[in-house]
Amino acid sequence: MAVLRQLHRRWASPVDPAGLVFIRRGFGLIMAAEMVRYLALGFVDAYYVQPQFHFNTVGFEWLRPLSATGMMALFVGVAMAGLSMVWCTVARFGAVVFVLGFGAIFLMDQAYYQNHLYLVLLVGVFFALADVRADRMAATWMVDLLRLQVGVVYVFGGLAKLNSDWMAGQPLTQWMAMRGDWPVIGHLLGLPQTGLVMSWAGLVVDLLIVPLLLFKRTRFSAFILVLVFHAFNALLFKIGVFPITMVLLTTVFLGVGGVRISPVLPISRSHSPPWLMVVVALWMLGQITIPMRPWLVQGNPSWNELGHRFSWRMKLRSKVGRIRFHGLDRERGTHKVIDPSVELSLYQRRKMATRPQLILKYAHHLAEVLKSEGSGVWAIHVDAQASLNGRATQALINPEIDLAAETASEQARWVVPIRP
């Protein structure tokens, strides 16, 4: 109990809000620009309007993309919510609206899942929870929570790299070889040793950057390393707003104003009611335990995708695959070869071809579509071949098993284990 009281006193103690206000404003501007980018480049139409089928999220099956006008209005609304986070008077309300709008977009289709989109949603929830204002002291729990949230991205991103493929230089060696024709630096990127050196450098940075940021003597040098690291990633990879967002969020370690353990200015009780302290503690616990899931599942998570989402497993796999669905009328023997390009975009098909959970979801959808045809009893078999990090192509799904009768919890039955 003494530890809990001490923790509560720390979390309720005041802290200079300048750093948090800076991050909130920068985050709002970045998100507004990202929504405008999606609209300007036609991503909204290509991702959410044109496809006839979407891989909805379990528990949110009711959440489906709107019409073209509706999706455009949704993205515009999220952009405006991002802009509103710049002004203190409406920032928290803007954050709530942002979370609702962006959260809906995030949940509409699992094929578009990316770690940085998950991070964006979490940061939005943080600012909806934390009433950060420039005209009054913030509470220390806000700094602690945001630091932990940013820290787990680096730390678990590094821990996930402790696997044989990454330490052998894959998949970076493949990706750098494809950039061998770049001007000036192409010949260096194409060298076999480059991918290996970059892999180990990325591993070291991810694992050490948080400890270096926590110590005052190394903090400035560590932040310069962060700038170089994310600038390099932005140059080499198409990872959207992730680099600039991470640079912005990492400034929370710079300690602008410093934590003031002895209260200097009074804090509103709204900063630290008991229920909020419970939420903060559960959030921290969840962000530490959820990324551990891949270590508890059977098989290679980069192959079977178990535990991949929400675990900060970033840039660990280069997977390519091809897939074909077969519908078989179990009573009449009628056979159909089903072309998913009728309902899915090229992006969706490419993602689905290497992700067992998406394959299963689409197989169930096809069984429902065919239900009114023939005898009404259809089996769905899949010919799915995939390659991971340069390995030889092999079967991903057991073609003899009817996926229409399978569930995600029984994945070990229908996903073929990766060869050693």
Solvent accessible surface area in square Angstrom, and as a share of the most:
residue,aa,sasa,rsa
1,M,158,0.70
2,A,64,0.50
3,V,113,0.65
4,L,108,0.54
5,R,131,0.48
6,Q,116,0.52
7,L,65,0.32
8,H,74,0.33
9,R,152,0.56
10,R,83,0.30
11,W,13,0.05
12,A,26,0.20
13,S,5,0.03
14,P,1,0.01
15,V,4,0.02
16,D,32,0.17
17,P,11,0.07
18,A,47,0.36
19,G,15,0.14
20,L,4,0.02
21,V,6,0.04
22,F,122,0.51
23,I,0,0.00
24,R,4,0.02
25,R,93,0.34
26,G,16,0.16
27,F,0,0.00
28,G,0,0.00
29,L,93,0.46
30,I,24,0.12
31,M,1,0.01
32,A,7,0.06
33,A,62,0.48
34,E,9,0.04
35,M,5,0.02
36,V,85,0.49
37,R,89,0.33
38,Y,30,0.11
39,L,47,0.23
40,A,81,0.63
41,L,105,0.52
42,G,32,0.31
43,F,55,0.23
44,V,8,0.05
45,D,57,0.30
46,A,38,0.29
47,Y,45,0.17
48,Y,13,0.05
49,V,48,0.27
50,Q,121,0.54
51,P,11,0.07
52,Q,132,0.58
53,F,23,0.09
54,H,17,0.08
55,F,0,0.00
56,N,17,0.09
57,T,20,0.11
58,V,118,0.68
59,G,51,0.49
60,F,75,0.31
61,E,76,0.34
62,W,180,0.63
63,L,24,0.12
64,R,144,0.52
65,P,26,0.17
66,L,96,0.48
67,S,73,0.47
68,A,51,0.40
69,T,106,0.61
70,G,19,0.18
71,M,0,0.00
72,M,112,0.50
73,A,62,0.48
74,L,38,0.19
75,F,2,0.01
76,V,62,0.36
77,G,31,0.30
78,V,2,0.01
79,A,9,0.07
80,M,126,0.56
81,A,7,0.05
82,G,0,0.00
83,L,75,0.37
84,S,24,0.16
85,M,0,0.00
86,V,27,0.16
87,W,146,0.51
88,C,34,0.20
89,T,132,0.77
90,V,67,0.39
91,A,4,0.03
92,R,87,0.32
93,F,143,0.59
94,G,2,0.02
95,A,0,0.00
96,V,64,0.37
97,V,57,0.33
98,F,0,0.00
99,V,29,0.17
100,L,128,0.64
101,G,10,0.09
102,F,8,0.03
103,G,9,0.09
104,A,20,0.16
105,I,13,0.07
106,F,29,0.12
107,L,36,0.18
108,M,4,0.02
109,D,2,0.01
110,Q,25,0.11
111,A,3,0.03
112,Y,14,0.05
113,Y,29,0.11
114,Q,63,0.28
115,N,17,0.09
116,H,16,0.07
117,L,26,0.13
118,Y,19,0.07
119,L,1,0.00
120,V,2,0.01
121,L,29,0.15
122,L,22,0.11
123,V,1,0.01
124,G,0,0.00
125,V,51,0.29
126,F,3,0.01
127,F,3,0.01
128,A,20,0.16
129,L,27,0.14
130,A,1,0.01
131,D,15,0.08
132,V,5,0.03
133,R,94,0.34
134,A,57,0.44
135,D,122,0.63
136,R,59,0.22
137,M,12,0.05
138,A,2,0.01
139,A,0,0.00
140,T,0,0.00
141,W,1,0.00
142,M,1,0.00
143,V,10,0.06
144,D,23,0.12
145,L,1,0.00
146,L,1,0.00
147,R,49,0.18
148,L,43,0.21
149,Q,3,0.01
150,V,0,0.00
151,G,7,0.06
152,V,10,0.06
153,V,1,0.00
154,Y,5,0.02
155,V,48,0.28
156,F,14,0.06
157,G,0,0.00
158,G,0,0.00
159,L,54,0.27
160,A,10,0.08
161,K,13,0.06
162,L,91,0.45
163,N,49,0.25
164,S,86,0.55
165,D,24,0.12
166,W,8,0.03
167,M,66,0.29
168,A,70,0.55
169,G,0,0.00
170,Q,47,0.21
171,P,0,0.00
172,L,8,0.04
173,T,35,0.21
174,Q,52,0.23
175,W,32,0.11
176,M,1,0.00
177,A,60,0.47
178,M,131,0.58
179,R,40,0.15
180,G,30,0.29
181,D,126,0.66
182,W,79,0.28
183,P,111,0.70
184,V,130,0.75
185,I,55,0.28
186,G,0,0.00
187,H,125,0.56
188,L,93,0.46
189,L,8,0.04
190,G,32,0.30
191,L,86,0.43
192,P,96,0.60
193,Q,114,0.50
194,T,24,0.14
195,G,0,0.00
196,L,74,0.37
197,V,98,0.56
198,M,30,0.13
199,S,0,0.00
200,W,113,0.40
201,A,50,0.39
202,G,7,0.07
203,L,7,0.04
204,V,74,0.42
205,V,18,0.10
206,D,7,0.03
207,L,52,0.26
208,L,92,0.46
209,I,0,0.00
210,V,18,0.10
211,P,55,0.34
212,L,60,0.30
213,L,0,0.00
214,L,94,0.47
215,F,136,0.57
216,K,170,0.72
217,R,237,0.87
218,T,49,0.28
219,R,57,0.21
220,F,150,0.63
221,S,75,0.48
222,A,2,0.01
223,F,27,0.11
224,I,75,0.38
225,L,67,0.34
226,V,1,0.01
227,L,68,0.34
228,V,90,0.52
229,F,40,0.17
230,H,3,0.01
231,A,63,0.49
232,F,83,0.35
233,N,25,0.13
234,A,55,0.43
235,L,104,0.52
236,L,5,0.03
237,F,19,0.08
238,K,204,0.86
239,I,24,0.12
240,G,45,0.44
241,V,17,0.10
242,F,23,0.09
243,P,9,0.05
244,I,102,0.52
245,T,2,0.01
246,M,1,0.00
247,V,31,0.18
248,L,16,0.08
249,L,0,0.00
250,T,0,0.00
251,T,19,0.11
252,V,10,0.06
253,F,4,0.02
254,L,60,0.30
255,G,26,0.25
256,V,77,0.44
257,G,45,0.43
258,G,29,0.28
259,V,46,0.26
260,R,84,0.31
261,I,102,0.52
262,S,83,0.54
263,P,104,0.65
264,V,91,0.52
265,L,87,0.43
266,P,123,0.77
267,I,43,0.22
268,S,48,0.31
269,R,199,0.72
270,S,57,0.37
271,H,3,0.01
272,S,18,0.12
273,P,22,0.14
274,P,92,0.58
275,W,147,0.52
276,L,2,0.01
277,M,16,0.07
278,V,86,0.49
279,V,54,0.31
280,V,0,0.00
281,A,44,0.34
282,L,110,0.55
283,W,30,0.11
284,M,26,0.12
285,L,103,0.51
286,G,19,0.19
287,Q,10,0.04
288,I,68,0.35
289,T,61,0.36
290,I,64,0.32
291,P,4,0.02
292,M,69,0.31
293,R,80,0.29
294,P,8,0.05
295,W,132,0.46
296,L,152,0.76
297,V,48,0.28
298,Q,156,0.69
299,G,55,0.52
300,N,46,0.23
301,P,20,0.13
302,S,9,0.06
303,W,4,0.01
304,N,10,0.05
305,E,13,0.06
306,L,50,0.25
307,G,12,0.12
308,H,11,0.05
309,R,69,0.25
310,F,54,0.22
311,S,2,0.01
312,W,0,0.00
313,R,18,0.06
314,M,29,0.13
315,K,74,0.31
316,L,7,0.03
317,R,37,0.13
318,S,22,0.14
319,K,28,0.12
320,V,102,0.59
321,G,35,0.34
322,R,144,0.53
323,I,29,0.15
324,R,133,0.49
325,F,0,0.00
326,H,45,0.20
327,G,0,0.00
328,L,66,0.33
329,D,0,0.00
330,R,141,0.51
331,E,130,0.58
332,R,168,0.61
333,G,50,0.48
334,T,61,0.36
335,H,101,0.45
336,K,75,0.32
337,V,84,0.48
338,I,28,0.14
339,D,83,0.43
340,P,11,0.07
341,S,48,0.31
342,V,103,0.59
343,E,34,0.15
344,L,6,0.03
345,S,27,0.18
346,L,92,0.46
347,Y,64,0.24
348,Q,0,0.00
349,R,62,0.23
350,R,161,0.59
351,K,50,0.21
352,M,0,0.00
353,A,4,0.03
354,T,3,0.01
355,R,47,0.17
356,P,0,0.00
357,Q,55,0.24
358,L,6,0.03
359,I,0,0.00
360,L,10,0.05
361,K,47,0.20
362,Y,2,0.01
363,A,0,0.00
364,H,66,0.29
365,H,43,0.19
366,L,7,0.03
367,A,21,0.16
368,E,115,0.52
369,V,76,0.44
370,L,10,0.05
371,K,119,0.50
372,S,107,0.69
373,E,65,0.29
374,G,42,0.40
375,S,35,0.23
376,G,24,0.23
377,V,50,0.29
378,W,16,0.05
379,A,3,0.02
380,I,0,0.00
381,H,39,0.17
382,V,1,0.01
383,D,44,0.23
384,A,1,0.01
385,Q,39,0.17
386,A,1,0.00
387,S,13,0.08
388,L,1,0.00
389,N,11,0.06
390,G,59,0.56
391,R,77,0.28
392,A,80,0.62
393,T,81,0.47
394,Q,9,0.04
395,A,25,0.19
396,L,0,0.00
397,I,1,0.00
398,N,44,0.23
399,P,70,0.44
400,E,146,0.65
401,I,27,0.13
402,D,24,0.12
403,L,0,0.00
404,A,30,0.23
405,A,69,0.54
406,E,9,0.04
407,T,65,0.38
408,A,62,0.48
409,S,106,0.68
410,E,75,0.34
411,Q,10,0.05
412,A,88,0.68
413,R,137,0.50
414,W,1,0.00
415,V,12,0.07
416,V,42,0.24
417,P,106,0.67
418,I,36,0.18
419,R,139,0.51
420,P,176,1.11
